Amino acid sequence: MDGYISQHLNIGFETLRLSSAGLVGWSGTLLSKEGDRQGSGLRLRTAKPVTGSMLKASLKFRTDSLYGDMTTSRTEYIFGLNTRVENRNCSGQSPDVPPTNVRYTYGPQRAYIHNRDLGYGFEIDIDAYIYTAWRANEYGSPAWIKPRDEAPEHSGSTVHCHIDTVDTGERKIIFGQTARRVITKNTSRRDLELTSESESDGWYIDAPAAWLKLHPPPEQGAYLILTVGNKRDDYRFTESGERETGFPILVLRKHRPYFRDQDGVVRSHEHLHRDEVTEFSEAPLDPDVFIPPRDFKRVMQLGGSVRHTLSERLRLRWEMLKDRHLRARLW
């Protein structure tokens, strides 16, 4: 898949990956700096030629995250075009509004694999020795799911986004590589009203070959936006400084949205998020990392997930019948 990076959010069968620097959001529409529609989908062309060494380059890294007082971690593997992400889902409960004394519950250890060599996606419950599998498209989603290309209506409003990027000039050695400190500030206004402010204070290294193959830097002046509902604002972007496109090692983020309550009073709340890479290796990976273990059993759906509809279950059953020779391909 061209152009997806960093933090992952699992939404049904879809996996979106969000950028750590300069990303506004996603709507399936690629915009130029002036905000004109340029095409659809998440495709971004690489700014550097892909070399043969990138095709089978390896990378393994662990990221520890802190969002408020919620701690999570994930481990990512890359081998050529194949990817694997391991993590535990986390949910919090609190009787108070706004939430205080939140109790967090962690789910089972899961692995999400997109094996482009085989053309399959896998989701593995490591503790239960089971997995699901599906024929995957280039984005990792089931091949039978067709994307909807519905152009949203224009709302009539314009969002003005300014991105200011500053290389502080500070350097230090992390994992044997020179890291640079870069501070990025984003300000968004909808028409004349301030809607959000954010700041990312991070340390970055030059992107490893394996990472660069899957996450090429966007072209200058290209942005991704997030649309909610059936209407889309127009966007205008300005920026100062050179956009950071390296590999994030440690990033502290502050985000403050502004909104009006039911009485029309402007309110805001600051969100704090910290991501730190605590393990990093470019040693060659075993290709078996990107398939389920031989002794794991294939099932239609893992426990704890939203139950599939009848039509989805029938489709999955049919796919499993067609894949009766999959084990021979894997092992």
C-alpha positions in Angstrom: 0.0 0.0 0.0 1.4 3.4 -1.0 1.6 6.0 1.7 0.3 4.8 5.1 2.4 5.3 8.3 2.7 5.1 12.0 -0.3 4.8 14.4 -3.0 2.3 13.4 -6.7 2.3 14.1 -8.7 -0.8 13.4 -12.2 0.0 12.1 -14.0 -3.3 11.1 -11.9 -4.8 8.3 -10.3 -1.4 7.4 -7.0 -0.5 8.9 -6.0 3.2 8.6 -2.5 4.4 9.4 -1.9 7.9 10.4 1.1 10.1 9.8 3.2 11.4 12.7 4.0 14.7 11.0 1.9 17.1 8.9 -1.1 14.9 8.6 -4.5 16.6 8.8 -6.7 13.5 8.5 -8.3 11.3 5.9 -11.3 11.5 3.6 -10.1 9.4 0.7 -9.4 12.6 -1.2 -5.9 13.9 -2.1 -5.7 17.7 -2.0 -3.2 20.1 -3.3 -1.9 22.9 -1.2 -4.6 25.1 -2.7 -7.3 22.6 -1.7 -8.3 21.5 -5.1 -9.4 17.9 -5.6 -6.6 15.9 -7.3 -7.8 12.3 -7.1 -9.2 9.7 -4.8 -7.8 7.1 -2.5 -4.8 7.0 -0.2 -2.2 6.7 -3.0 0.8 9.0 -2.6 3.8 8.7 -5.0 7.2 8.2 -3.5 9.5 11.2 -3.7 12.6 8.8 -4.0 13.2 5.9 -6.4 12.6 2.5 -4.9 15.8 0.4 -5.0 16.2 -3.3 -4.9 17.4 -3.3 -1.4 14.1 -1.8 -0.2 12.1 -4.7 -1.6 13.2 -7.2 1.1 14.5 -4.8 3.8 13.5 -5.7 7.3 12.5 -3.6 10.3 11.1 -4.4 13.8 10.3 -1.8 16.4 8.2 -1.4 19.5 6.3 1.8 20.4 5.2 2.6 23.9 2.3 5.1 24.1 0.8 7.2 26.8 -2.6 8.9 26.1 -3.6 10.8 29.2 -3.0 8.1 31.8 -3.7 5.2 29.4 -0.6 3.1 28.5 -0.4 0.9 25.4 2.3 -0.6 23.3 2.6 -2.1 19.9 5.3 -4.0 18.0 5.5 -3.6 14.2 7.4 -5.8 11.7 8.2 -5.1 8.1 9.7 -7.5 5.6 9.7 -6.2 2.0 6.0 -5.4 1.4 4.7 -7.6 4.3 3.7 -6.1 7.6 2.7 -7.4 11.1 1.4 -5.4 14.0 1.0 -6.8 17.5 -0.9 -5.1 20.3 -3.6 -5.4 22.9 -6.8 -3.4 22.6 -7.5 -1.1 25.6 -10.8 0.3 26.9 -11.5 2.5 29.9 -14.5 2.9 32.2 -15.4 5.7 34.6 -18.7 6.6 36.3 -17.8 10.3 36.2 -18.3 12.9 33.5 -15.7 14.1 32.6 -14.0 10.8 33.4 -11.9 10.5 36.5 -10.3 7.4 38.1 -10.6 5.5 34.9 -10.2 1.8 35.1 -8.6 0.3 32.0 -9.1 -3.2 30.6 -6.7 -4.8 28.1 -7.8 -7.4 25.6 -5.9 -10.5 24.3 -2.7 -10.2 22.4 -3.5 -9.9 18.7 -1.4 -9.8 15.6 -2.6 -8.2 12.3 -0.7 -9.4 9.2 -0.9 -8.1 5.6 1.1 -10.6 3.5 1.3 -9.0 0.1 3.4 -11.9 -1.2 0.5 -14.3 -0.7 -2.3 -11.7 -1.2 -3.8 -12.5 2.2 -4.6 -10.7 5.5 -4.5 -12.5 8.8 -5.7 -11.6 12.3 -4.3 -13.8 15.1 -5.3 -14.3 18.7 -1.9 -15.3 20.0 -3.2 -16.5 23.4 -6.1 -18.6 22.0 -4.1 -20.3 19.1 -6.6 -19.2 16.5 -6.7 -16.9 13.5 -8.9 -15.5 10.7 -7.8 -15.1 7.1 -9.1 -13.4 4.0 -7.9 -12.6 0.5 -6.7 -9.0 0.8 -6.6 -6.1 -1.6 -3.6 -3.8 -1.7 -4.8 -2.0 1.4 -5.2 -5.2 3.5 -9.0 -5.2 3.4 -11.0 -8.2 2.2 -10.8 -8.3 -1.6 -14.6 -8.6 -2.0 -15.3 -5.3 -0.3 -15.5 -2.6 -2.9 -14.7 1.0 -1.9 -17.5 3.5 -2.2 -16.6 6.5 -4.3 -19.2 9.0 -3.1 -18.2 12.6 -3.5 -19.6 14.5 -0.5 -21.4 17.8 -0.9 -19.6 21.0 -0.2 -20.7 22.6 3.1 -20.0 26.2 1.9 -17.4 26.7 4.7 -13.6 26.9 4.3 -11.1 25.5 6.8 -7.8 27.4 6.8 -4.8 25.3 8.1 -1.4 26.6 8.8 1.5 24.2 9.5 4.7 25.6 11.0 7.8 23.3 11.1 11.0 24.2 12.9 14.2 22.2 13.1 15.6 23.3 16.4 19.2 22.2 15.4 19.4 19.9 18.3 20.9 16.5 17.6 21.6 13.3 19.6 22.4 9.6 19.0 19.4 7.2 19.3 19.8 3.5 18.4 23.1 4.4 16.9 21.7 7.0 14.5 21.6 10.8 14.5 18.2 12.1 15.6 17.0 15.6 15.0 14.5 17.5 17.1 11.7 19.0 15.1 8.7 21.0 16.4 5.5 21.2 14.3 2.6 23.4 15.1 -0.8 23.2 13.4 -3.6 25.8 13.6 -7.0 25.4 12.0 -9.8 27.9 11.5 -13.2 27.2 10.0 -14.0 30.5 8.2 -13.0 33.0 10.9 -13.4 30.8 14.0 -10.5 28.9 15.6 -11.3 25.2 15.7 -8.0 23.5 16.8 -4.4 24.0 17.8 -1.8 21.3 18.1 1.9 20.9 18.6 4.2 17.9 18.0 7.7 18.0 19.7 9.6 15.1 18.3 12.9 13.4 17.6 13.3 11.9 14.1 15.9 9.8 12.3 16.3 9.3 8.5 13.7 6.7 7.5 15.0 3.1 7.3 14.8 1.5 3.9 12.0 -0.9 4.9 9.9 1.9 6.4 10.5 4.2 3.3 9.2 1.5 1.0 5.8 1.3 2.7 5.6 4.9 3.9 7.1 7.2 1.1 7.1 10.9 1.9 4.2 12.8 0.4 4.8 15.1 -2.5 5.3 18.8 -1.5 1.9 20.4 -1.2 -0.1 17.2 -0.8 -2.4 16.8 2.2 -4.9 14.3 3.5 -8.1 15.5 5.1 -10.8 13.9 7.3 -14.5 14.3 6.4 -17.3 13.4 8.8 -20.8 13.1 7.5 -22.0 13.7 3.9 -20.7 17.2 3.6 -17.1 18.4 3.1 -15.6 21.8 3.8 -13.2 23.4 1.4 -9.6 23.5 2.6 -6.8 26.0 2.2 -3.3 25.1 3.4 -0.3 27.2 4.1 3.0 26.2 5.7 6.3 27.5 6.8 9.5 25.5 7.2 10.4 22.1 5.7 7.9 19.3 6.4 9.4 16.5 8.5 9.2 13.1 6.8 11.6 11.0 8.9 11.0 8.1 11.2 9.6 9.2 14.6 11.5 8.0 17.6 10.0 10.1 20.4 7.0 12.4 19.8 5.1 14.4 22.4 1.8 15.8 21.1 -0.6 18.4 22.5 -3.9 18.9 20.8 -6.6 21.4 21.8 -9.9 21.4 20.0 -12.3 24.3 20.3 -16.1 23.8 20.2 -19.3 25.5 21.2 -21.6 23.9 23.8 -25.4 23.9 23.6 -25.4 27.5 25.0 -23.0 28.7 22.3 -20.1 29.1 24.7 -16.7 28.2 23.2 -15.0 25.5 25.2 -11.7 23.5 24.8 -9.8 20.7 26.3 -6.2 19.7 25.9 -5.2 16.2 25.0 -1.7 14.9 25.6 -0.1 11.9 23.7 3.4 10.5 23.9 4.9 7.9 21.6 8.4 6.5 22.1 10.2 3.8 20.2 11.8 1.6 22.8 13.1 -1.2 20.6 14.5 -0.8 17.0 16.2 -3.4 14.8 16.9 -3.7 11.0 18.2 -7.3 11.4 16.7 -9.7 8.8 13.3 -11.2 9.8 12.1 -14.7 9.3 9.4 -14.8 6.6 7.4 -17.1 8.9 6.6 -14.1 11.1 4.1 -13.0 8.4 2.0 -16.2 8.4 0.0 -17.8 11.3 1.8 -20.6 13.2 1.2 -24.1 11.8 -0.5 -25.3 15.0 -3.1 -22.5 15.1 -6.7 -23.2 14.0 -8.5 -21.1 11.4 -11.9 -19.7 12.5 -14.4 -17.4 10.9 -14.2 -14.7 13.6 -12.1 -14.0 16.7 -13.8 -13.6 20.0 -14.6 -10.2 21.4 -15.3 -8.7 17.9 -18.6 -7.2 16.7 -20.7 -10.2 15.4 -20.8 -10.3 11.6 -24.1 -9.9 9.8 -25.7 -13.0 8.2 -24.5 -11.9 4.7 -20.9 -11.4 6.0 -20.9 -14.8 7.7 -22.1 -16.5 4.5 -19.5 -14.7 2.5 -16.8 -15.6 5.0 -17.9 -19.3 5.0 -17.8 -19.3 1.2 -14.3 -17.7 1.2 -13.1 -20.4 3.7 -14.4 -23.1 1.4 -12.5 -21.6 -1.5 -9.4 -21.4 0.6 -9.4 -25.0 1.6 -5.9 -25.4 0.1 -4.5 -22.3 2.0 -2.7 -24.4 4.5 -0.7 -26.0 1.8 0.3 -22.6 0.5 1.4 -21.4 4.0 3.3 -24.4 5.1 
